[in-house]
Amino acid sequence: MLPALADILAGPERGFGYSASHVPDASEGWVELLASGLTFDLHGLKDGPPAAAPPIATALGLAQPDLGEMRWLTLAPGPHLAGAGGLLPVIRVAAMLLTELAQLSQAEGISWIPAHLVLKPGLFRQAVLPWLEGGPFPAPAFVAMYRLDDGSMASRGLNLLMGQEFILKAGNSADPSLLARTAVRLVDWLVAHGPVLQPTRAILAGTGAVSLEAESGSPILARCD
């Protein structure tokens, strides 16, 4: 159900954690929201022109044919946050807003555009709520993983968070079936430690060590030890 401007304005009355900081005419189809001291622009409301569909390469919990039937809302940091969209404090507030807006509008999917990823709202909520409460970074909500022809796994969307993507290969003694879990753990490690500028080893909880190396401007080459 695509919400109208009136639905968004009624959100705070229903306990949602934002307020409307700028309200254009309803026919413009957008509103500026304020949450935790940060502003975000919400476009695509029912009253105005539709928002463009995001690029989607990975769908979790949704069938690809369903995507073409969707109408979209787009949430983006306000102008005063230009260039700060990849900062974790901004992403945390955006994640909170996305879960609330999805609930308010009975959304069928939540897309994270930098990863070309769309998730069932329940999966997104399940991933991000523990993080919002102090848990580990929710890699499945913000970074897509996909298989390359040689069986390696590659990331999409990590670049926004720490400036690099990675390609993860199984080592000679590694179980290829564990590669996906290792990739998620590696996202957690990279978000916490930042760009790889020289050869290093990451010790990942539950999956062991991964050797990392990268040349300037290229993806991280990661191999399970």
Order of alpha helices (4+ residues) and beta strands (2+ residues): alpha-beta-beta-beta-beta-beta-alpha-beta-beta-alpha-alpha-beta-beta-alpha-beta-alpha-beta-beta-beta
